[in-house]
Amino acid sequence: MEQQTMSGVNYDFLWNGDSRVTNWPLMSSPLPLIAILTTYLLIIYRFGPAYMENRKAYNLKWLLACYNLAQVAVCCYIIIGLVSNEFNVIKFWKCQSVDYKNSLKATTALTYTYQTFLLKLAELVETVFFVLRKKQNQVSKLHVYHHVSTATLAWILVKYTAGGMVLFSVVINSSVHVIMYSYYFAALFGPEVQRKLEGIKKNITLIQMIQFTIILIQCALALVRGCEVPKLLMAIYVPNVVLIFYMFYGFFNKAYTKKSYSTKGN
């Protein structure tokens, strides 16, 4: 499909995207996603806090337990699906273009990418859980920006470049989330368990930063080697990954450096 070659700027493709997803839910235009994210922001910053102002915090332990286990299960499903279908997702340094055909392999890559997008939308509920538990302090700029930007980028990937080199990002992100949500599940079982997992909690942030670093290395290799990648979309993707890395690095320094630990001790 000539219109779906993204090595340069093809304005027809830029406007319409991948024709295979045009009629898929939430994919015809960015408006549904914008509506979802706007509603999300209104709930977590306005309506949610107002609703909880004179109410006690909800105990969502078992709901959170089910949610975390579901996240682990879905992420494992995506990882196994992509790795077992011979997409060479582990070889992130190799040039791999997006296959826009309607073959079984190409549509399988597209389906898993779309499922990842839906999973990112589902993750927005985590912030609502914070609000219902009256943990508004956890509704941080990092947390909110990370969720909004990730959902937006996932939509862009499905709309324009679902396959090829981007599948590595899907796999590595899902792998990190398996570790992260497994920790969240275990941490629900009290302070004693949380103390035992303190080292893992710190390392999760490190793992996330390593993930972003590897993704940036992949992007750099793709550009240097002249891989057939969407240059215009890379101009959106790379700065966002850099910004998120910077925000995670700031959080890590604030939460886990010796200076911050000594300040807490005092």
BAKE-598144 format. One record per residue: residue number from 0; x, y, z of N, C-alpha, C in turn. Coordinates in nm, 4 decimals. Layout:
   num        n.u        n.v        n.w       ca.u       ca.v       ca.w        c.u        c.v        c.w
   NUM          X          Y          Z          X          Y          Z          X          Y          Z
...
This chain:
   num        n.u        n.v        n.w       ca.u       ca.v       ca.w        c.u        c.v        c.w
     0     0.0848    -0.1192     0.0000     0.0000     0.0000     0.0000     0.0886     0.1245     0.0000
     1     0.0890     0.1947    -0.1096     0.1800     0.3076    -0.1237     0.1508     0.4168    -0.0215
     2     0.0247     0.4401     0.0071    -0.0106     0.5476     0.0982     0.0361     0.5191     0.2405
     3     0.0719     0.3964     0.2691     0.1075     0.3608     0.4039     0.2584     0.3392     0.4189
     4     0.3371     0.4165     0.3448     0.4809     0.4174     0.3608     0.5185     0.5393     0.4420
     5     0.5726     0.5140     0.5630     0.5931     0.6247     0.6553     0.7385     0.6710     0.6641
     6     0.8263     0.6294     0.5710     0.9639     0.6755     0.5768     0.9697     0.8249     0.5500
     7     0.8787     0.8765     0.4720     0.8680     1.0187     0.4491     0.7354     1.0680     0.5018
     8     0.6982     1.1921     0.4634     0.5705     1.2469     0.5084     0.4685     1.2271     0.3968
     9     0.3756     1.1376     0.4162     0.2673     1.1158     0.3217     0.1410     1.1711     0.3862
    10     0.0937     1.2828     0.3349    -0.0124     1.3551     0.4037    -0.1466     1.2820     0.4008
    11    -0.1674     1.2022     0.2981    -0.2896     1.1229     0.2937    -0.2898     1.0213     0.4076
    12    -0.1759     0.9533     0.4253    -0.1648     0.8558     0.5335    -0.1651     0.9246     0.6696
    13    -0.1021     1.0415     0.6770    -0.0987     1.1163     0.8033    -0.2396     1.1533     0.8475
    14    -0.3253     1.1823     0.7534    -0.4625     1.2221     0.7857    -0.5502     1.0999     0.8159
    15    -0.5365     0.9937     0.7373    -0.6272     0.8792     0.7484    -0.5734     0.7647     0.8330
    16    -0.4407     0.7497     0.8402    -0.3822     0.6416     0.9167    -0.3951     0.5067     0.8462
    17    -0.3729     0.4030     0.9208    -0.3795     0.2660     0.8703    -0.5258     0.2319     0.8387
    18    -0.5529     0.2026     0.7134    -0.6915     0.1770     0.6713    -0.7506     0.0535     0.7387
    19    -0.6650    -0.0359     0.7901    -0.7150    -0.1579     0.8533    -0.7865    -0.1311     0.9856
    20    -0.7584    -0.0168     1.0498    -0.8186     0.0103     1.1807    -0.9228     0.1215     1.1762
    21    -0.9545     0.1681     1.0574    -1.0463     0.2819     1.0445    -1.1787     0.2585     1.1153
    22    -1.2322     0.1374     1.1068    -1.3627     0.1075     1.1659    -1.3536     0.0386     1.3021
    23    -1.2341     0.0321     1.3588    -1.2190    -0.0267     1.4915    -1.2629     0.0728     1.5974
    24    -1.3178     0.0251     1.7094    -1.3613     0.1161     1.8160    -1.2488     0.2104     1.8607
    25    -1.2802     0.3387     1.8689    -1.1915     0.4455     1.9168    -1.0821     0.4841     1.8178
    26    -1.0810     0.4253     1.6978    -0.9698     0.4478     1.6061    -1.0041     0.5317     1.4836
    27    -1.1291     0.5672     1.4636    -1.1650     0.6407     1.3425    -1.1059     0.7816     1.3422
    28    -1.0954     0.8418     1.4604    -1.0371     0.9753     1.4757    -0.9868     0.9892     1.6185
    29    -0.9072     1.0929     1.6462    -0.8583     1.1112     1.7836    -0.9632     1.1645     1.8798
    30    -1.0791     1.2026     1.8311    -1.1803     1.2662     1.9167    -1.2268     1.1767     2.0322
    31    -1.2549     1.0463     2.0095    -1.2943     0.9618     2.1240    -1.1873     0.9556     2.2313
    32    -1.0607     0.9454     2.1908    -0.9518     0.9418     2.2885    -0.9431     1.0733     2.3645
    33    -0.9565     1.1845     2.2938    -0.9535     1.3155     2.3588    -1.0665     1.3263     2.4609
    34    -1.1846     1.2755     2.4257    -1.2993     1.2794     2.5174    -1.2718     1.1948     2.6416
    35    -1.2122     1.0770     2.6222    -1.1815     0.9885     2.7349    -1.0803     1.0539     2.8280
    36    -0.9747     1.1111     2.7712    -0.8698     1.1713     2.8535    -0.9193     1.2977     2.9232
    37    -1.0056     1.3737     2.8569    -1.0639     1.4932     2.9205    -1.1513     1.4533     3.0383
    38    -1.2325     1.3494     3.0190    -1.3170     1.2984     3.1276    -1.2309     1.2486     3.2436
    39    -1.1245     1.1784     3.2105    -1.0296     1.1280     3.3113    -0.9749     1.2428     3.3964
    40    -0.9297     1.3492     3.3317    -0.8712     1.4618     3.4037    -0.9753     1.5324     3.4911
    41    -1.0974     1.5444     3.4400    -1.2038     1.6072     3.5189    -1.2375     1.5236     3.6422
    42    -1.2377     1.3926     3.6274    -1.2706     1.3045     3.7399    -1.1633     1.3117     3.8477
    43    -1.0359     1.3026     3.8078    -0.9296     1.2920     3.9090    -0.8954     1.4258     3.9734
    44    -0.9247     1.5359     3.9032    -0.8887     1.6660     3.9588    -1.0079     1.7453     4.0146
    45    -1.1275     1.7160     3.9651    -1.2422     1.7964     4.0079    -1.3533     1.7135     4.0703
    46    -1.4187     1.6318     3.9878    -1.5375     1.5612     4.0359    -1.5048     1.4571     4.1430
    47    -1.3960     1.3845     4.1246    -1.3577     1.2829     4.2218    -1.3265     1.3403     4.3587
    48    -1.2344     1.4374     4.3685    -1.2054     1.4984     4.4990    -1.3270     1.5635     4.5627
    49    -1.4131     1.6248     4.4802    -1.5344     1.6869     4.5349    -1.6274     1.5805     4.5932
    50    -1.6391     1.4683     4.5249    -1.7237     1.3588     4.5728    -1.6704     1.3007     4.7033
    51    -1.5387     1.2922     4.7164    -1.4778     1.2288     4.8333    -1.4549     1.3243     4.9500
    52    -1.4824     1.4504     4.9303    -1.4476     1.5509     5.0310    -1.5033     1.5177     5.1695
    53    -1.6285     1.4785     5.1773    -1.6921     1.4501     5.3068    -1.7208     1.3010     5.3254
    54    -1.6452     1.2190     5.2554    -1.6621     1.0740     5.2665    -1.5340     1.0090     5.3159
    55    -1.5500     0.8930     5.3770    -1.4338     0.8159     5.4190    -1.3712     0.7472     5.2987
    56    -1.2437     0.7217     5.3099    -1.1728     0.6515     5.2013    -1.2301     0.5115     5.1823
    57    -1.2453     0.4709     5.0592    -1.2947     0.3366     5.0293    -1.1835     0.2334     5.0498
    58    -1.2208     0.1186     5.1004    -1.1271     0.0068     5.1115    -1.1401    -0.0777     4.9849
    59    -1.0414    -0.0662     4.8985    -1.0484    -0.1332     4.7685    -0.9487    -0.2484     4.7567
    60    -0.9117    -0.3060     4.8707    -0.8057    -0.4064     4.8709    -0.8323    -0.5201     4.7728
    61    -0.9494    -0.5778     4.7785    -0.9758    -0.6943     4.6943    -1.0003    -0.6559     4.5492
    62    -1.0550    -0.5387     4.5283    -1.0691    -0.4891     4.3913    -0.9309    -0.4650     4.3299
    63    -0.8412    -0.4054     4.4103    -0.7047    -0.3810     4.3635    -0.6301    -0.5122     4.3388
    64    -0.6546    -0.6116     4.4255    -0.5901    -0.7418     4.4075    -0.6317    -0.8033     4.2742
    65    -0.7599    -0.7996     4.2445    -0.8098    -0.8544     4.1176    -0.7559    -0.7755     3.9987
    66    -0.7532    -0.6440     4.0143    -0.7034    -0.5575     3.9067    -0.5567    -0.5873     3.8765
    67    -0.4737    -0.5957     3.9803    -0.3310    -0.6203     3.9613    -0.3052    -0.7572     3.8979
    68    -0.3786    -0.8577     3.9430    -0.3633    -0.9908     3.8833    -0.4074    -0.9910     3.7370
    69    -0.5139    -0.9174     3.7076    -0.5613    -0.9086     3.5698    -0.4559    -0.8409     3.4811
    70    -0.3913    -0.7364     3.5344    -0.2857    -0.6695     3.4594    -0.1712    -0.7651     3.4283
    71    -0.1300    -0.8421     3.5288    -0.0220    -0.9389     3.5091    -0.0605    -1.0407     3.4016
    72    -0.1832    -1.0909     3.4104    -0.2293    -1.1930     3.3154    -0.2339    -1.1383     3.1728
    73    -0.2877    -1.0179     3.1547    -0.2997    -0.9604     3.0200    -0.1622    -0.9279     2.9624
    74    -0.0736    -0.8742     3.0455     0.0621    -0.8434     2.9986     0.1352    -0.9710     2.9568
    75     0.1206    -1.0775     3.0341     0.1815    -1.2069     2.9971     0.1235    -1.2577     2.8656
    76    -0.0055    -1.2405     2.8481    -0.0724    -1.2819     2.7242    -0.0141    -1.2071     2.6039
    77     0.0078    -1.0776     2.6173     0.0633    -0.9974     2.5079     0.2077    -1.0380     2.4793
    78     0.2872    -1.0557     2.5842     0.4277    -1.0952     2.5669     0.4377    -1.2299     2.4948
    79     0.3650    -1.3282     2.5449     0.3691    -1.4625     2.4856     0.3206    -1.4589     2.3410
    80     0.2150    -1.3823     2.3175     0.1600    -1.3736     2.1828     0.2589    -1.3152     2.0830
    81     0.3290    -1.2095     2.1207     0.4241    -1.1456     2.0294     0.5523    -1.2263     2.0134
    82     0.6012    -1.2836     2.1226     0.7253    -1.3613     2.1153     0.7044    -1.4913     2.0377
    83     0.5908    -1.5546     2.0563     0.5663    -1.6855     1.9943     0.5307    -1.6766     1.8467
    84     0.5005    -1.5581     1.7976     0.4606    -1.5427     1.6575     0.5748    -1.4982     1.5668
    85     0.6973    -1.5148     1.6125     0.8169    -1.4916     1.5302     0.8234    -1.3502     1.4737
    86     0.8006    -1.2508     1.5609     0.8135    -1.1117     1.5180     0.9537    -1.0555     1.5404
    87     1.0461    -1.1389     1.5921     1.1822    -1.0929     1.6227     1.1833    -0.9710     1.7141
    88     1.0917    -0.9705     1.8114     1.0777    -0.8532     1.8981     1.1973    -0.8335     1.9896
    89     1.2720    -0.9392     2.0172     1.3865    -0.9273     2.1072     1.5042    -0.8594     2.0372
    90     1.5153    -0.8759     1.9080     1.6261    -0.8162     1.8324     1.5945    -0.6697     1.8008
    91     1.5987    -0.5878     1.9051     1.5549    -0.4487     1.8913     1.6498    -0.3662     1.8043
    92     1.7724    -0.4137     1.7834     1.8718    -0.3384     1.7079     1.8569    -0.3564     1.5568
    93     1.7727    -0.4482     1.5140     1.7564    -0.4756     1.3712     1.6458    -0.3891     1.3111
    94     1.6673    -0.3477     1.1865     1.5631    -0.2739     1.1145     1.4470    -0.3677     1.0829
    95     1.3269    -0.3245     1.1189     1.2076    -0.4026     1.0890     1.0955    -0.3056     1.0525
    96     1.0525    -0.3091     0.9300     0.9480    -0.2174     0.8850     0.8102    -0.2724     0.9200
    97     0.7123    -0.1842     0.9183     0.5749    -0.2225     0.9478     0.5138    -0.2896     0.8245
    98     0.4478    -0.4008     0.8464     0.3782    -0.4720     0.7384     0.2319    -0.4302     0.7406
    99     0.1893    -0.3567     0.6380     0.0520    -0.3059     0.6336    -0.0422    -0.3964     0.5544
   100     0.0020    -0.5155     0.5235    -0.0835    -0.6077     0.4487    -0.1901    -0.6687     0.5402
   101    -0.2791    -0.7431     0.4796    -0.3844    -0.8099     0.5557    -0.3519    -0.9566     0.5812
   102    -0.2246    -0.9894     0.5796    -0.1828    -1.1262     0.6086    -0.2071    -1.1565     0.7562
   103    -0.2078    -1.2855     0.7891    -0.2334    -1.3269     0.9269    -0.1294    -1.2696     1.0222
   104    -0.0022    -1.2747     0.9830     0.1053    -1.2267     1.0698     0.0949    -1.0757     1.0922
   105     0.0671    -1.0019     0.9851     0.0576    -0.8557     0.9963    -0.0615    -0.8139     1.0823
   106    -0.1752    -0.8780     1.0618    -0.2934    -0.8421     1.1398    -0.2807    -0.8875     1.2860
   107    -0.2027    -0.9926     1.3095    -0.1775    -1.0367     1.4469    -0.0978    -0.9304     1.5221
   108     0.0059    -0.8758     1.4573     0.0840    -0.7676     1.5179    -0.0049    -0.6471     1.5464
   109    -0.0921    -0.6159     1.4521    -0.1840    -0.5035     1.4680    -0.2799    -0.5273     1.5849
   110    -0.3300    -0.6484     1.5954    -0.4254    -0.6808     1.7027    -0.3624    -0.6690     1.8397
   111    -0.2403    -0.7200     1.8553    -0.1730    -0.7115     1.9845    -0.1405    -0.5659     2.0212
   112    -0.1064    -0.4862     1.9223    -0.0804    -0.3442     1.9480    -0.2082    -0.2737     1.9911
   113    -0.3177    -0.3077     1.9270    -0.4476    -0.2489     1.9638    -0.4884    -0.2911     2.1045
   114    -0.4653    -0.4167     2.1376    -0.4964    -0.4640     2.2731    -0.4113    -0.3911     2.3773
   115    -0.2879    -0.3588     2.3415    -0.2024    -0.2811     2.4310    -0.2603    -0.1419     2.4531
   116    -0.3118    -0.0811     2.3473    -0.3770     0.0499     2.3600    -0.4965     0.0421     2.4544
   117    -0.5792    -0.0596     2.4396    -0.6948    -0.0750     2.5281    -0.6505    -0.0950     2.6726
   118    -0.5393    -0.1654     2.6901    -0.4857    -0.1862     2.8252    -0.4408    -0.0542     2.8860
   119    -0.3822     0.0334     2.8049    -0.3395     0.1641     2.8549    -0.4594     0.2497     2.8958
   120    -0.5689     0.2347     2.8257    -0.6907     0.3046     2.8667    -0.7422     0.2496     2.9995
   121    -0.7361     0.1179     3.0146    -0.7809     0.0560     3.1396    -0.6967     0.1036     3.2572
   122    -0.5701     0.1323     3.2337    -0.4808     0.1753     3.3406    -0.5189     0.3121     3.3974
   123    -0.5986     0.3884     3.3254    -0.6419     0.5186     3.3757    -0.7213     0.5050     3.5054
   124    -0.7845     0.3891     3.5242    -0.8662     0.3682     3.6438    -0.7810     0.3678     3.7705
   125    -0.6505     0.3443     3.7567    -0.5631     0.3440     3.8737    -0.5676     0.4776     3.9472
   126    -0.5709     0.5853     3.8719    -0.5768     0.7182     3.9335    -0.7098     0.7385     4.0047
   127    -0.8159     0.6845     3.9469    -0.9472     0.6922     4.0128    -0.9432     0.6162     4.1448
   128    -0.8723     0.5043     4.1469    -0.8554     0.4301     4.2724    -0.7863     0.5171     4.3784
   129    -0.6851     0.5932     4.3374    -0.6179     0.6836     4.4311    -0.7175     0.7819     4.4920
   130    -0.8015     0.8376     4.4056    -0.8983     0.9380     4.4512    -0.9983     0.8752     4.5477
   131    -1.0496     0.7578     4.5146    -1.1485     0.6912     4.5999    -1.0888     0.6472     4.7334
   132    -0.9575     0.6258     4.7363    -0.8902     0.5880     4.8609    -0.8367     0.7110     4.9359
   133    -0.8698     0.8296     4.8832    -0.8266     0.9580     4.9410    -0.6750     0.9660     4.9501
   134    -0.6107     0.9243     4.8423    -0.4655     0.9360     4.8305    -0.4334     1.0345     4.7185
   135    -0.4879     1.1532     4.7302    -0.4732     1.2546     4.6258    -0.3270     1.2941     4.6062
   136    -0.2451     1.2766     4.7092    -0.1029     1.3085     4.6958    -0.0339     1.2198     4.5929
   137    -0.0913     1.1022     4.5661    -0.0327     1.0120     4.4676    -0.0750     1.0459     4.3244
   138    -0.1675     1.1404     4.3133    -0.2069     1.1881     4.1805    -0.1051     1.2948     4.1399
   139     0.0162     1.2506     4.1175     0.1277     1.3419     4.0900     0.1335     1.3778     3.9416
   140     0.2138     1.4785     3.9108     0.2322     1.5177     3.7711     0.2926     1.4025     3.6919
   141     0.3885     1.3326     3.7526     0.4504     1.2182     3.6858     0.3468     1.1109     3.6553
   142     0.2673     1.0759     3.7543     0.1677     0.9705     3.7378     0.0673     1.0050     3.6282
   143     0.0124     1.1251     3.6338    -0.0914     1.1640     3.5384    -0.0334     1.1798     3.3980
   144     0.0806     1.2469     3.3881     0.1402     1.2666     3.2556     0.1778     1.1324     3.1931
   145     0.2309     1.0427     3.2745     0.2708     0.9116     3.2239     0.1509     0.8365     3.1663
   146     0.0396     0.8384     3.2369    -0.0791     0.7663     3.1895    -0.1382     0.8317     3.0649
   147    -0.1486     0.9630     3.0647    -0.2075     1.0333     2.9497    -0.1192     1.0180     2.8262
   148     0.0097     1.0386     2.8424     0.1005     1.0306     2.7274     0.1110     0.8873     2.6739
   149     0.1121     0.7893     2.7639     0.1219     0.6501     2.7198    -0.0012     0.6086     2.6408
   150    -0.1191     0.6465     2.6885    -0.2420     0.6150     2.6150    -0.2427     0.6833     2.4781
   151    -0.1955     0.8068     2.4744    -0.1905     0.8808     2.3477    -0.0933     0.8171     2.2503
   152     0.0251     0.7829     2.2987     0.1247     0.7194     2.2120     0.0778     0.5829     2.1634
   153     0.0106     0.5091     2.2498    -0.0410     0.3775     2.2096    -0.1430     0.3934     2.0970
   154    -0.2265     0.4961     2.1061    -0.3234     0.5227     1.9992    -0.2516     0.5541     1.8684
   155    -0.1479     0.6359     1.8779    -0.0709     0.6728     1.7590    -0.0060     0.5500     1.6958
   156     0.0466     0.4608     1.7790     0.1106     0.3409     1.7262     0.0108     0.2539     1.6502
   157    -0.1088     0.2383     1.7063    -0.2111     0.1575     1.6385    -0.2538     0.2250     1.5088
   158    -0.2713     0.3538     1.5139    -0.3224     0.4292     1.3992    -0.2236     0.4327     1.2830
   159    -0.0937     0.4354     1.3144     0.0037     0.4587     1.2086     0.1125     0.3517     1.1918
   160     0.1536     0.2886     1.2994     0.2727     0.2034     1.2875     0.2670     0.0815     1.3785
   161     0.1635     0.0006     1.3600     0.1424    -0.1171     1.4450     0.2177    -0.2366     1.3903
   162     0.3429    -0.2487     1.4295     0.4240    -0.3601     1.3844     0.5690    -0.3181     1.3735
   163     0.6515    -0.4064     1.3197     0.7922    -0.3737     1.3009     0.8645    -0.3525     1.4323
   164     0.9493    -0.2510     1.4361     1.0363    -0.2263     1.5507     0.9608    -0.1875     1.6767
   165     0.8414    -0.1310     1.6600     0.7658    -0.0834     1.7755     0.7203    -0.1984     1.8647
   166     0.7128    -0.3178     1.8103     0.6687    -0.4321     1.8902     0.7636    -0.4601     2.0063
   167     0.8903    -0.4226     1.9907     0.9840    -0.4395     2.1009     0.9424    -0.3550     2.2202
   168     0.8989    -0.2315     2.1946     0.8530    -0.1437     2.3030     0.7332    -0.2033     2.3754
   169     0.6451    -0.2658     2.2992     0.5273    -0.3291     2.3584     0.5690    -0.4427     2.4506
   170     0.6639    -0.5244     2.4055     0.7077    -0.6390     2.4846     0.7832    -0.5954     2.6094
   171     0.8768    -0.5019     2.5959     0.9560    -0.4616     2.7123     0.8685    -0.3887     2.8141
   172     0.7741    -0.3081     2.7663     0.6838    -0.2386     2.8583     0.5932    -0.3373     2.9307
   173     0.5427    -0.4360     2.8596     0.4576    -0.5373     2.9222     0.5365    -0.6186     3.0242
   174     0.6629    -0.6449     2.9948     0.7473    -0.7202     3.0877     0.7700    -0.6428     3.2167
   175     0.7969    -0.5138     3.2030     0.8142    -0.4285     3.3217     0.6854    -0.4259     3.4036
   176     0.5727    -0.4231     3.3359     0.4446    -0.4172     3.4060     0.4117    -0.5473     3.4777
   177     0.4595    -0.6595     3.4261     0.4417    -0.7858     3.4980     0.5097    -0.7775     3.6340
   178     0.6314    -0.7253     3.6354     0.7051    -0.7091     3.7616     0.6344    -0.6087     3.8520
   179     0.5946    -0.4973     3.7953     0.5359    -0.3888     3.8725     0.4030    -0.4286     3.9372
   180     0.3143    -0.4884     3.8584     0.1836    -0.5245     3.9125     0.1907    -0.6459     4.0049
   181     0.2908    -0.7295     3.9851     0.3127    -0.8386     4.0808     0.3524    -0.7814     4.2167
   182     0.4364    -0.6785     4.2139     0.4746    -0.6112     4.3385     0.3525    -0.5457     4.4029
   183     0.2739    -0.4742     4.3230     0.1545    -0.4074     4.3772     0.0600    -0.5080     4.4421
   184     0.0456    -0.6238     4.3793    -0.0417    -0.7271     4.4348     0.0110    -0.7741     4.5699
   185     0.1396    -0.8043     4.5768     0.1987    -0.8537     4.7016     0.1945    -0.7470     4.8109
   186     0.2139    -0.6211     4.7727     0.2180    -0.5125     4.8707     0.0833    -0.4871     4.9378
   187    -0.0230    -0.5411     4.8795    -0.1557    -0.5232     4.9393    -0.1705    -0.5982     5.0717
   188    -0.0786    -0.6904     5.0978    -0.0954    -0.7782     5.2139    -0.0199    -0.7295     5.3373
   189    -0.0161    -0.5987     5.3541     0.0272    -0.5431     5.4816     0.1675    -0.4864     5.4859
   190     0.1951    -0.4060     5.5899     0.3251    -0.3392     5.6064     0.4428    -0.4354     5.6141
   191     0.4220    -0.5516     5.6752     0.5323    -0.6460     5.6893     0.5801    -0.6946     5.5523
   192     0.4851    -0.7264     5.4655     0.5202    -0.7679     5.3296     0.5850    -0.6517     5.2552
   193     0.5330    -0.5319     5.2746     0.5887    -0.4144     5.2080     0.7332    -0.3904     5.2475
   194     0.7650    -0.4105     5.3762     0.9025    -0.3930     5.4215     0.9955    -0.4933     5.3546
   195     0.9493    -0.6151     5.3398     1.0310    -0.7177     5.2745     1.0527    -0.6875     5.1263
   196     0.9586    -0.6136     5.0696     0.9665    -0.5832     4.9265     1.0241    -0.4452     4.8977
   197     1.0756    -0.3781     4.9994     1.1244    -0.2414     4.9832     1.2306    -0.2326     4.8737
   198     1.3225    -0.3286     4.8716     1.4270    -0.3278     4.7685     1.3705    -0.3428     4.6290
   199     1.2695    -0.4260     4.6167     1.2056    -0.4459     4.4862     1.1358    -0.3182     4.4412
   200     1.0722    -0.2488     4.5354     1.0027    -0.1242     4.5031     1.0987    -0.0237     4.4414
   201     1.2171    -0.0098     4.5023     1.3180     0.0822     4.4493     1.3647     0.0378     4.3116
   202     1.3870    -0.0921     4.2951     1.4384    -0.1431     4.1687     1.3375    -0.1325     4.0553
   203     1.2088    -0.1287     4.0875     1.1072    -0.1132     3.9837     1.1267     0.0189     3.9105
   204     1.1542     0.1247     3.9850     1.1794     0.2544     3.9226     1.3045     0.2487     3.8360
   205     1.4083     0.1812     3.8842     1.5305     0.1637     3.8051     1.5023     0.0857     3.6770
   206     1.4236    -0.0205     3.6889     1.3892    -0.1019     3.5726     1.3138    -0.0184     3.4696
   207     1.2245     0.0679     3.5175     1.1504     0.1545     3.4261     1.2438     0.2488     3.3518
   208     1.3429     0.3044     3.4225     1.4381     0.3945     3.3577     1.5269     0.3196     3.2590
   209     1.5634     0.1963     3.2924     1.6411     0.1131     3.1995     1.5590     0.0852     3.0738
   210     1.4297     0.0590     3.0944     1.3388     0.0373     2.9811     1.3405     0.1567     2.8867
   211     1.3269     0.2771     2.9419     1.3259     0.3971     2.8580     1.4595     0.4149     2.7859
   212     1.5689     0.3825     2.8551     1.7016     0.3953     2.7948     1.7169     0.3025     2.6749
   213     1.6729     0.1773     2.6900     1.6832     0.0804     2.5806     1.5968     0.1238     2.4625
   214     1.4780     0.1760     2.4913     1.3897     0.2239     2.3841     1.4551     0.3392     2.3094
   215     1.5209     0.4305     2.3829     1.5892     0.5425     2.3182     1.7071     0.4937     2.2343
   216     1.7775     0.3914     2.2831     1.8871     0.3327     2.2055     1.8334     0.2735     2.0754
   217     1.7208     0.2039     2.0853     1.6596     0.1473     1.9651     1.6240     0.2572     1.8656
   218     1.5644     0.3655     1.9148     1.5272     0.4771     1.8271     1.6502     0.5378     1.7606
   219     1.7572     0.5552     1.8374     1.8812     0.6123     1.7831     1.9405     0.5215     1.6753
   220     1.9430     0.3910     1.7032     1.9954     0.2958     1.6046     1.9121     0.2978     1.4765
   221     1.7803     0.3074     1.4929     1.6920     0.3091     1.3761     1.7190     0.4317     1.2893
   222     1.7414     0.5450     1.3519     1.7662     0.6681     1.2765     1.9044     0.6673     1.2126
   223     2.0043     0.6229     1.2873     2.1415     0.6203     1.2369     2.1553     0.5220     1.1213
   224     2.0901     0.4086     1.1317     2.1020     0.3041     1.0297     2.0065     0.3254     0.9128
   225     1.9247     0.4282     0.9204     1.8343     0.4572     0.8105     1.7211     0.3588     0.7958
   226     1.6755     0.3026     0.9078     1.5627     0.2089     0.9033     1.4364     0.2807     0.8563
   227     1.3468     0.2032     0.7965     1.2203     0.2612     0.7500     1.1274     0.2811     0.8689
   228     1.1455     0.3960     0.9333     1.0654     0.4295     1.0504     0.9943     0.5619     1.0241
   229     0.8818     0.5851     1.0908     0.8075     0.7101     1.0703     0.8785     0.8278     1.1365
   230     0.9536     0.9036     1.0584     1.0363     1.0117     1.1124     0.9523     1.1156     1.1868
   231     0.8368     1.1498     1.1297     0.7530     1.2516     1.1924     0.7012     1.2045     1.3280
   232     0.6608     1.0783     1.3355     0.6109     1.0249     1.4613     0.7237     1.0048     1.5617
   233     0.8443     0.9746     1.5112     0.9604     0.9630     1.5998     0.9885     1.0973     1.6672
   234     0.9590     1.2058     1.5962     0.9803     1.3391     1.6519     0.8866     1.3649     1.7694
   235     0.7753     1.2913     1.7754     0.6833     1.3010     1.8892     0.7231     1.2015     1.9970
   236     0.7575     1.0823     1.9547     0.7829     0.9711     2.0466     0.9086     0.9916     2.1308
   237     1.0198     1.0250     2.0651     1.1482     1.0340     2.1353     1.1486     1.1428     2.2438
   238     1.1072     1.2672     2.2148     1.1062     1.3676     2.3225     1.0183     1.3277     2.4400
   239     0.9083     1.2579     2.4123     0.8208     1.2144     2.5210     0.8898     1.1117     2.6099
   240     0.9615     1.0158     2.5489     1.0344     0.9163     2.6267     1.1435     0.9837     2.7103
   241     1.2117     1.0810     2.6512     1.3151     1.1550     2.7247     1.2545     1.2278     2.8438
   242     1.1397     1.2924     2.8235     1.0738     1.3648     2.9311     1.0299     1.2715     3.0428
   243     0.9718     1.1582     3.0070     0.9267     1.0626     3.1087     1.0465     1.0077     3.1860
   244     1.1557     0.9793     3.1143     1.2775     0.9329     3.1826     1.3238     1.0375     3.2838
   245     1.3248     1.1633     3.2421     1.3673     1.2724     3.3307     1.2781     1.2807     3.4542
   246     1.1474     1.2628     3.4352     1.0533     1.2701     3.5476     1.0723     1.1512     3.6424
   247     1.0951     1.0335     3.5869     1.1211     0.9165     3.6709     1.2534     0.9319     3.7457
   248     1.3525     0.9891     3.6788     1.4826     1.0113     3.7421     1.4683     1.1086     3.8593
   249     1.3897     1.2137     3.8396     1.3645     1.3081     3.9478     1.2925     1.2429     4.0645
   250     1.1943     1.1587     4.0336     1.1227     1.0864     4.1392     1.2175     0.9931     4.2139
   251     1.3033     0.9240     4.1407     1.3968     0.8295     4.2022     1.4915     0.9025     4.2976
   252     1.5453     1.0140     4.2521     1.6361     1.0911     4.3382     1.5664     1.1420     4.4636
   253     1.4428     1.1874     4.4468     1.3683     1.2402     4.5603     1.3303     1.1310     4.6594
   254     1.2973     1.0139     4.6092     1.2448     0.9072     4.6952     1.3516     0.8157     4.7530
   255     1.4637     0.7981     4.6803     1.5541     0.6895     4.7187     1.7004     0.7279     4.7409
   256     1.7385     0.8522     4.7159     1.8780     0.8887     4.7392     1.9054     0.8950     4.8892
   257     2.0319     0.8850     4.9249     2.0710     0.8882     5.0650     2.0266     1.0171     5.1312
   258     2.0347     1.1273     5.0575     1.9963     1.2560     5.1141     1.8506     1.2574     5.1523
   259     1.7646     1.2034     5.0636     1.6205     1.2031     5.0925     1.5896     1.1089     5.2064
   260     1.6632     0.9950     5.2131     1.6433     0.9028     5.3228     1.6811     0.9668     5.4563
   261     1.7938     1.0409     5.4573     1.8369     1.1041     5.5826     1.7420     1.2137     5.6250
   262     1.6855     1.2840     5.5249     1.5872     1.3880     5.5564     1.4634     1.3287     5.6204
   263     1.4191     1.2118     5.5650     1.3034     1.1449     5.6237     1.3340     1.0983     5.7661
   264     1.4585     1.0541     5.7845     1.4956     1.0060     5.9174     1.4955     1.1149     6.0219
   265     1.5317     1.2354     5.9775     1.5322     1.3475     6.0715     1.3926     1.3981     6.0984
